[in-house]
Amino acid sequence: MVMEFEEFSRQFRERTAQRMLDFEAALARAQNRMERATQTEQSRARQRPPAAGQPGPVVHRRPRPPGPGHGEVRGILKRG
């Protein structure tokens, strides 16, 4: 079957336009799903009470230096 170029290009444009419409519809559905999921999660987060045992920031304490006169440098200075 021999198809003329004009007929081929017309069919190509129609198929391309239909694919674009399908793509845009799929994209809109995906966006709606994401928005609903976000709203659902936000409403759940508002309804949840804050966790009582939620850990705070981690604090690392430096070891305290020895008392006065007991440090390594002071011991050396006192000897001399």
ZAMIKE-73517 format. One record per residue (C-alpha): x, y, z; residue number from 1; residue in three letters. Coordinates in nm, 4 decimals, m for minus. Example, Ala and Ser with C-alpha at 12.3 -4.5 7.8 and 13.67 -1.06 7.14 Angstrom:
// residues 2
<xx->1.2300 yy->m0.4500 zz->0.7800 resi->1 resn->ALA> .
<xx->1.3670 yy->m0.1060 zz->0.7140 resi->2 resn->SER> .
// end
This chain:
// residues 80
<xx->0.0000 yy->0.0000 zz->0.0000 resi->1 resn->MET> .
<xx->0.1518 yy->0.3231 zz->m0.1113 resi->2 resn->VAL> .
<xx->0.0699 yy->0.6206 zz->0.1051 resi->3 resn->MET> .
<xx->0.1195 yy->0.9713 zz->m0.0135 resi->4 resn->GLU> .
<xx->0.3349 yy->1.1982 zz->0.1942 resi->5 resn->PHE> .
<xx->0.0492 yy->1.4344 zz->0.2773 resi->6 resn->GLU> .
<xx->m0.1618 yy->1.1501 zz->0.4122 resi->7 resn->GLU> .
<xx->0.1337 yy->1.0185 zz->0.6117 resi->8 resn->PHE> .
<xx->0.2083 yy->1.3613 zz->0.7619 resi->9 resn->SER> .
<xx->m0.1596 yy->1.4161 zz->0.8508 resi->10 resn->ARG> .
<xx->m0.1763 yy->1.0809 zz->1.0309 resi->11 resn->GLN> .
<xx->0.1549 yy->1.1515 zz->1.2011 resi->12 resn->PHE> .
<xx->0.0280 yy->1.4868 zz->1.3317 resi->13 resn->ARG> .
<xx->m0.2936 yy->1.3250 zz->1.4553 resi->14 resn->GLU> .
<xx->m0.1052 yy->1.0476 zz->1.6360 resi->15 resn->ARG> .
<xx->0.1390 yy->1.2964 zz->1.7838 resi->16 resn->THR> .
<xx->m0.1422 yy->1.5242 zz->1.9007 resi->17 resn->ALA> .
<xx->m0.3227 yy->1.2294 zz->2.0600 resi->18 resn->GLN> .
<xx->m0.0055 yy->1.1132 zz->2.2352 resi->19 resn->ARG> .
<xx->0.0488 yy->1.4653 zz->2.3668 resi->20 resn->MET> .
<xx->m0.3072 yy->1.4771 zz->2.5029 resi->21 resn->LEU> .
<xx->m0.2597 yy->1.1366 zz->2.6660 resi->22 resn->ASP> .
<xx->0.0693 yy->1.2502 zz->2.8185 resi->23 resn->PHE> .
<xx->m0.0818 yy->1.5715 zz->2.9557 resi->24 resn->GLU> .
<xx->m0.3730 yy->1.3768 zz->3.1048 resi->25 resn->ALA> .
<xx->m0.1350 yy->1.1288 zz->3.2693 resi->26 resn->ALA> .
<xx->0.0749 yy->1.4156 zz->3.4031 resi->27 resn->LEU> .
<xx->m0.2336 yy->1.5866 zz->3.5478 resi->28 resn->ALA> .
<xx->m0.3413 yy->1.2611 zz->3.7163 resi->29 resn->ARG> .
<xx->0.0049 yy->1.2165 zz->3.8673 resi->30 resn->ALA> .
<xx->0.0068 yy->1.5748 zz->3.9956 resi->31 resn->GLN> .
<xx->m0.3361 yy->1.5276 zz->4.1526 resi->32 resn->ASN> .
<xx->m0.2217 yy->1.2066 zz->4.3232 resi->33 resn->ARG> .
<xx->0.0861 yy->1.3812 zz->4.4625 resi->34 resn->MET> .
<xx->m0.1174 yy->1.6777 zz->4.5887 resi->35 resn->GLU> .
<xx->m0.3686 yy->1.4473 zz->4.7581 resi->36 resn->ARG> .
<xx->m0.0883 yy->1.2452 zz->4.9165 resi->37 resn->ALA> .
<xx->0.0760 yy->1.5625 zz->5.0448 resi->38 resn->THR> .
<xx->m0.2503 yy->1.6933 zz->5.1891 resi->39 resn->GLN> .
<xx->m0.3218 yy->1.3579 zz->5.3511 resi->40 resn->THR> .
<xx->0.0223 yy->1.3458 zz->5.5108 resi->41 resn->GLU> .
<xx->m0.0077 yy->1.7041 zz->5.6359 resi->42 resn->GLN> .
<xx->m0.3458 yy->1.6345 zz->5.7940 resi->43 resn->SER> .
<xx->m0.2096 yy->1.3177 zz->5.9570 resi->44 resn->ARG> .
<xx->0.0878 yy->1.5105 zz->6.0933 resi->45 resn->ALA> .
<xx->m0.1462 yy->1.7688 zz->6.2486 resi->46 resn->ARG> .
<xx->m0.3595 yy->1.4972 zz->6.4071 resi->47 resn->GLN> .
<xx->m0.0652 yy->1.3037 zz->6.5526 resi->48 resn->ARG> .
<xx->0.0372 yy->1.4081 zz->6.9024 resi->49 resn->PRO> .
<xx->0.4050 yy->1.4957 zz->6.9328 resi->50 resn->PRO> .
<xx->0.6166 yy->1.2024 zz->7.0409 resi->51 resn->ALA> .
<xx->0.7061 yy->1.2279 zz->7.4100 resi->52 resn->ALA> .
<xx->1.0347 yy->1.0439 zz->7.3812 resi->53 resn->GLY> .
<xx->1.1569 yy->1.2292 zz->7.0782 resi->54 resn->GLN> .
<xx->1.5335 yy->1.2692 zz->7.1126 resi->55 resn->PRO> .
<xx->1.6758 yy->1.6171 zz->7.1260 resi->56 resn->GLY> .
<xx->2.0024 yy->1.7329 zz->6.9770 resi->57 resn->PRO> .
<xx->2.3098 yy->1.5267 zz->7.0566 resi->58 resn->VAL> .
<xx->2.5482 yy->1.7072 zz->7.2892 resi->59 resn->VAL> .
<xx->2.9057 yy->1.5883 zz->7.3287 resi->60 resn->HIS> .
<xx->3.0762 yy->1.7153 zz->7.6401 resi->61 resn->ARG> .
<xx->3.4485 yy->1.7707 zz->7.6423 resi->62 resn->ARG> .
<xx->3.6372 yy->1.6088 zz->7.9284 resi->63 resn->PRO> .
<xx->3.7101 yy->1.8548 zz->8.2053 resi->64 resn->ARG> .
<xx->4.0720 yy->1.9466 zz->8.2508 resi->65 resn->PRO> .
<xx->4.2286 yy->1.8420 zz->8.5786 resi->66 resn->PRO> .
<xx->4.2113 yy->2.0869 zz->8.8678 resi->67 resn->GLY> .
<xx->4.4621 yy->2.3695 zz->8.9104 resi->68 resn->PRO> .
<xx->4.8213 yy->2.2599 zz->8.9531 resi->69 resn->GLY> .
<xx->4.7563 yy->1.9121 zz->8.8180 resi->70 resn->HIS> .
<xx->4.7785 yy->1.9716 zz->8.4443 resi->71 resn->GLY> .
<xx->5.0615 yy->1.8322 zz->8.2366 resi->72 resn->GLU> .
<xx->5.2062 yy->2.1746 zz->8.1517 resi->73 resn->VAL> .
<xx->5.1766 yy->2.3098 zz->8.5040 resi->74 resn->ARG> .
<xx->5.3502 yy->2.0018 zz->8.6403 resi->75 resn->GLY> .
<xx->5.6466 yy->2.0612 zz->8.4093 resi->76 resn->ILE> .
<xx->5.6627 yy->2.4318 zz->8.4970 resi->77 resn->LEU> .
<xx->5.6576 yy->2.3609 zz->8.8709 resi->78 resn->LYS> .
<xx->5.9530 yy->2.1226 zz->8.8443 resi->79 resn->ARG> .
<xx->6.1794 yy->2.3816 zz->8.6886 resi->80 resn->GLY> .
// end
